[in-house]
Amino acid sequence: MSEHNPAFINTTATSTVLGLPELMQLIGQHLSLSDLFSGVQVCSTWNNFLIPLLWQTIDTSRKGWLRIFNVHGMKDRASREAIEQSVRLTLAKHGHHIRHLTTRWRVVLDTLSVNGECTKLCSLVVGDIKGANLGPSFTADTAGTTTAISTTTTALANVRLPWSTSESNSYDSSPAKVMRERRVIKQFWTLVLQNPGLVRLCLPSLETMKTLSKDFILDILKSLEHLRDLDLKGTRLNMWALLSSLPKLERLPVYHRDDLVSSRNTEERYTGLRSLNLVFYVQLSDVFKLLEYFPGVEELRIGGVAGLGMKEVTVKERELSLKALHVHHVAHYEDKNVALLVSQCPRLVHFRTSEVLRATRQALWETCYLLETLESVSSVYVSAWRQRRSDDARRRQEGSA
């Protein structure tokens, strides 16, 4: 097996898995023919079992994969190109095993979007790819492209993306950067189209994504029937149209207030959503209104609670289905608003915030009997809630005796 493997892998633990049959070359002369045959069979079975497991999940930001791909050895251009070629060869050989891919490297997207073998992805997370940090793909940005790059260009030509010229003029970016980012975006969507079974998807965080047709993006997302977890990053879509198109969607972060709070023009309820992340300050009244549209939400994350006080919000009694609540930041003057939100969450099990202030702590104690975890910089310990449940259980047991 190892004659096709990149040499740099031989210094890692991965080579033990990929090269086991070659161990027989070292000890074969000391074995009988029957023992040699049995040894080869065992090694082959070992490889057939472990190789798919090894390549099932790839996260190129983790130290293990950085070591496997020997990224720390990129000291000069020659070594970088050699490493890139090794990455391409490795992914071409084992890419069909990948089920979960997290990467910021252009060379990974490039290779997997071209060979057509990576078709069983469950999750694809690209996220924060930034201009000069598009990964160890160096030959793609130079003149005199290699055969591999030419092949890539030909394959990608089959996917045509509708770019908006009006959006292109709304931000300042060099033509070279736009071309690089467009290429990455094309590779990304090519890979998405190869994997209609995606369950989790995180879009690239690139400026040029703003110039891609919103209808095109929405149409592709609609085609992903199994999608449950979607992160749009900087891409802005009509959230209500998106939610209507993806009734099975369970997790959704929202980065801009206007995309969800101010653009509401429907009375439809979306019962499938389980986790909602509002990455901004939001008025408490808007929190309650949104949760009426998402009655199935069990986990809510918000940047902070701003605006209205208790008397202006307590219009009717509510009992929210929230089991987990994370308020990123709480100022002292927002304590009562957070407390009011907590007081509507009797099923709350997990609560996390920057600081548990007086009113919030009281609301947690009076309302959230089932609280299991409490994370903050404050010295408030969840052991009091556990002790109360334990004491109540003991009293019930004594009463029934």
N, C-alpha and C positions, 0 to 999 in steps of 0.2 A: 504493500500500500504506500509506503513512504516515498517511493521514487517520484511521485507526483506532488508530494507535500512541500510547501515552502521550507527552506532550510531553517528559518528563524524559529519555527515551531518546535524544533528538536530540543531547545533549551527549556521548554516548559513542560508542565505536567500533562498538557494535552498530547504530547508526542507519545506518552505511555499508552494512551488510549488508541491513538491513530496508528501506532506502529507495532502493536503487539505481535502480529505474525512474524515480524522480522527478528524477534527474540529467538525464534526457532533456528535462525541461521547461526546464532552464537552457540547454542547448546545442542544443535541437531546431531553433530558428529559423535556425541556421547550417548545418543539414544538409539534404541532398536527401531526398526522400520515401523512396527506397530505403535510404539510409544510416540514416535515422531508424527505419525498420522493422527493419533489422538490429540497430541499437543496442538497441532495446526487447527483441528476442529474446535477445540476449546477456545483458542485465540480468536477464531473467526466468529464464533458465537458471542464471545465477549464484545467484540467490536460491533457486531450487528445490534446488540442490545444497548451499548453505551453511547455510540456515536449519535443516534437520534436524540438521546437525552442531553448530550453535551451541547448540541447545536439548536435545541428547541427554543432557548431564550438567549437573546444577544442584547447586551446593553454596553455600547462602546464607551460609555463614560465610567464604567467600573474598572477598577484596577486590574482584575483578572483578564478582561478582554484587552485592555491596553497592553498588558504583558504578552498575551497571545499574539497580538498584531505588532508587537515590538515598536510601538509608537515612540517610546523614549529613545530609540536608536536613530531618530531622524536628525542627524548632525549636519548633513550636507545634502545637496540636491540629488546626487547619485543614490545615496541610501534611501532618500524619500521615495524616489521613483521605484527603487527595488521593493520597498515595503508596500507601495501602492500595488505593484504588480502581484506581489504575494497575496495581498488582501483579495484582489480580484480572483486569483486562481483558487484560493481557499473558499470564497463564497460561491464561485461557480461550481465547485465540487460538492459543497455541503448546504448550499442555500435552500434546497428543497426541504430540508429538515426544520427550518425556522418557523416557529409559531408566534413568537413574541419578539418584536424588534423595536429597540429604542436606540436611536443614533442621531448624531449631528454631523456625520461624515458624508460628504458628497459622493465619495468613491463607493460607499455601501449602497446608497440609493441608485447610483449609476449602474453598478454591476447587477443588482437584483432586479432592476426594472427592465434590463435588456435580455437576460438569458431566458426569461419566461418560466423558470423552474420554481420560483418562490411564489406559490399560489395557494398556500394553506395558512396564511397569517390570520391570527385571531386579534392581535393588537399591533398597531403601528404608531409609534410616538416619535415625531421629528422635533417639533417645538422650536426652541430658541436657537435657530441657526442664525448667526450674525455674519454680515459682510465678509470680513477677512478670515472668519473662523468657520469656513464651510467644510473643513475637514482635510485629511491628507490626500486630496486629489489635486495633483500639481500639473500633470500633463494636459489636463482639460483646459487650462487657462493659457496655454502657450501656442505659438504658431507651430506648424509642422506636426500635426497630431499623429498619434500612433495608430496602428491598425485597429487596436481595441477601441480607441475613441471614435474612429471612423465608423466602426460597426455600431457603436452606441448611437451616433448621430443618425444613422440610417434607420435604426429601430425606433428611435423616438420620433422620427418624422411622421410616423403613422398616427400619432396622437396630436391633434391640432387643438390648441387652447385659444379661446376667444378673449383677446386682450382689449381693454377699453382705453382708447386714446385720450378721452377726456380726463380720466383718472390719472393717466400718466403725467399730465401737466400739473397736477395738484401738489406734487412734492418734488424736491430737488434731489436728483440722483444721477450719477455719471452713467453714460451709455454702457460702459464696460460692466459696471455693477449690475445694471438692469439685465444685461444679457446673461451674466452668471446666475443671477437669481431666477430668471425665467427658465433657465436650463434645469436648475434644482427643482423648481415647481413642476416642471414637465415630468421629470423623473418620479417625483412624488405621486402625481396623479396617475401616471402609468402603472406604478406599483399598486395603487388603490384599485384601479380597474382590473388588475390581475387577481385581486383578492376580494370577491364579493361576499365572503363569509366573515369579514371583519366585525368584531364585537366592540373593540376600543380603537379610537382614532384621535390623534392629536395633530393638527395642521401645522405647517411650517410658520414660524414667526418671522416673516420677511416683508419688507416694505412693498415689494412688487406684487404680493398677493392682493393688494388693494386694487390693482389694475385688471384682475381677472374677473370675468363676468360672474356676477352673483347668481344668475340663473343656472349657469354651467355648474357651479359648486353645489347648488341646491339639488339639481337633477342627479348628480352623482351620489350625494348623500342619501337621497330618496331610494336609490337602487340598492343600498346596503341594508337589506332586510333584517339582519341580525344585530345591527348597531345598537349598543346599550350605553356606551360611554363616549361622549364627544367633547373635545376641547378645541374651540375655534381659534384660540390665541388672539391675534390682532385682526382676524378676518371678521368683518361685520356683516351680518345677515339679518333678515327679518325673522326674529326669534319666534314669533307666533306662527308664521308660515312654516318655519322649520319644525316646530313642535307638532303641528298638524300633520306634517309629512312623515314624521318619525314617531308613531304612537308607542313604540317599544322602548324609546329612549328613557334611561333611568338616571344618568348623571350628566349634569350640564353646568359648567362655569360661565358666568356672564361678566364681561369686563367693562361694559359701558352702560351706564344707567339708562340712557335713552333707548337702548336696544330692547329693553324689556319693560321698564317701569313707565316710560312716557309714550311708548308706541302702542299701548294696548288698545285694541279696537274690536274686541270679541268678548262674548260671555261664555265661550266654550271652556270646559274644564279638562285638564290633562291629568288623568289619574295614574299614568305610568311612571311619572318622574318620582324618583326616590331621594335624590341628592341634588340640592341647588346651592351653588356657590356664587354669591353676589360680591364681586371683588371691588366694592366701593361703599361709601357711606350711603345709607338709605334711611328715609323717614320711617318711623315705626308704623304709621298708618299705612304706608305702602307695603311694608312687610306683611301685615295682616291681609291686605287686599290680594297680594300675590299668592299667599298661602291658601286663599279661597279658590284660586284657579288651579292650584296644585295640592289637592287634598291628600295625596299619597306621599308627600315629601316627609321623610323620616330624619334626614340630615340637612341642616341649614348652616351655611357659612356666610357671614356678612362682614364687610370691612369695618362697620361701626354703625351705631344707631344715632341718627341725627333728627333734629326737628321737634315734633310735637310732644307735649307733656302728657301726663296720665289722664287728666280730666278731658282733654280734647280727643282722646283715642278710645276710651272705654265706652263705646256705643252699645256693644252687646257682649254677652258672655260667650267665650269661645273655649273649645278644648282641642288644641292642636295635636296632631299625631307625631310631633317631633320626638325623636329618641336621642338625637345628638345635635348640639348647638355650639357653634364656634363664633364668638364675636371677637374679631381681631384686636380692636382697640376700644377701650371704654374710658371716657373722660369723667370726672367727678359729676359734672352737670348732666351727664347722660345716664347716671346710675338708675334713676327712677324709670326711665324708658326701658332699659334692659330688664329691670325687675318686673315690669308689667308684662313684657314678652315671656319671661320665665314663668310667671304666674299662670300663663295659659297653656303650660306644657307639663301636665301631670305625669306623662309617660317618659319624661326625660331621664336618660341613663348616663349620658356623657355630656359634660359641659366644659368648655375651654374658653378662656378669655385672658386679656392682659392682666387684669386685676379684678378680684371679686370685692366689690364695695358693699357698704352696709345694707342698702335696700335690696340689692341683688341676693346677698347671702340670706336675708330673711325670707325672700320669695322662694329661694331654693329649698330652705328648710320647711316652709309651710306647704309647698306644692309638690316638690319632686321627691316623693318618698322612695322611689326606686333608684336614686342616684348612685352610680357605681364608680365613676371617675370624675375628678375635678382638677383641671389643670390651669394653673395661674401662678403668678409670682407672689401672690398673697399667701399668708400662712393660714389657709383654710383647708382643713383635712377632711376627706370624705369618710374617714373612719367613724365619725359621729353618726352618719346616716346608716352605716352598716351595723353599728352598735344598737341603734334604735330598732332596726328590723330584727336583730337577734333578740333583743329584750322583748319585743312584741311577740315573737314566735315562742319564746319561753313561757310568757304569760298565758298565751293561748293553750299551750300544751298543759300547763298547770291547771288551767280552768277546765279542761276537758277530762282531766284525770279523776 
